[in-house]
C-alpha cells in the first residue's frame, strides 16, 4: 500500500512532536542534575566587568548613585520577575539560593 506525501509528512511531524515532548519532560531532571554538579559562580572576567561597570556608574553617572545591597535586592527581584513571570521555571529552592548568595556577600 502506497502512502501519500501528506500522510508521511503528518507521521514525521507527529513523531517529532512526541520526541520533543519526551525531551521537554526530561529537561527538569537533567537541569537539576547538572545544577547539583556545577555550582554557579562568576568567572574572573565577569567579576572584572561587573566591578568596572559599578565603578564607572558610581563615578560618572549624573546622580552618582552608591550601589549596595538594596540595589542588588531590587535588581534580583526584577530579574527573576522578568525571567520567570509565571513562576514556571525556577523552584522556590532556586530563588532561596539566589537570595542567600546575595545576602551572604559583604557590602
C-alpha positions in Angstrom: 0.0 0.0 0.0 1.4 3.3 -1.0 1.1 6.3 1.3 0.6 9.9 0.3 3.2 12.5 0.9 0.8 14.3 3.2 0.4 11.2 5.3 4.2 10.7 5.6 4.6 14.4 6.5 2.0 14.1 9.2 3.6 11.0 10.6 7.0 12.6 10.7 5.5 15.7 12.3 3.7 13.6 14.9 6.9 11.7 15.7 8.9 14.9 16.1 6.2 16.2 18.5 6.4 13.1 20.6 10.2 13.3 20.6 10.1 17.0 21.7 7.5 16.2 24.4 9.8 13.5 25.8 12.8 15.8 25.7 11.0 18.6 27.4 9.7 16.3 30.1 13.2 15.1 30.8 14.7 18.6 30.9 14.0 19.5 34.5 15.6 16.3 35.7 18.7 16.9 33.5 18.8 20.6 34.6 18.5 19.6 38.3 21.3 17.0 37.9 23.6 19.5 36.2 23.0 22.2 38.7 23.9 19.9 41.5 27.2 19.2 39.8 28.1 22.7 38.7 27.8 25.4 41.3 27.1 28.8 39.9 30.0 31.2 40.3 31.0 34.2 38.2 34.2 33.8 36.2 37.1 36.1 36.7 36.3 38.1 33.5 32.7 38.6 34.7 33.8 39.8 38.1 36.2 42.4 36.4 33.5 43.6 34.1 30.9 44.0 36.9 33.5 45.8 39.0 34.4 48.2 36.2 30.7 48.8 35.5 29.9 49.7 39.1 33.0 51.8 39.4 32.1 53.8 36.2 28.5 54.2 37.2 29.4 55.5 40.7 31.9 58.0 39.3 30.5 59.2 36.0 26.7 59.0 36.3 24.9 62.3 36.7 23.3 61.3 40.0 26.4 59.5 41.3 24.4 56.6 43.0 26.0 54.5 45.6 25.2 50.9 44.8 24.7 48.5 47.7 22.5 45.7 49.0 19.2 47.5 48.4 20.1 47.9 44.7 21.2 44.3 44.4 18.0 43.0 46.1 15.8 45.1 43.7 17.8 44.0 40.7 17.5 40.3 41.6 13.7 40.7 42.2 13.2 42.4 38.9 15.5 39.9 37.1 13.6 36.9 38.4 10.2 38.5 37.7 11.2 39.3 34.1 12.8 35.9 33.5 10.1 33.8 35.1 6.9 35.9 35.3 4.5 33.0 35.6 6.7 31.1 38.1 7.2 28.1 35.8 10.9 27.6 35.6 12.5 28.3 39.0 11.9 26.3 42.1 11.5 28.1 45.4 14.8 26.5 46.4 16.5 28.2 43.4 15.1 31.6 44.5 16.2 31.0 48.1 19.7 30.0 46.8 19.9 33.2 44.8 18.8 35.3 47.8 21.2 33.5 50.1 24.1 34.1 47.7 23.2 37.8 47.5 22.8 38.3 51.2 25.9 36.4 52.2 28.2 38.8 50.3 29.6 41.8 52.1 28.6 45.3 51.0 
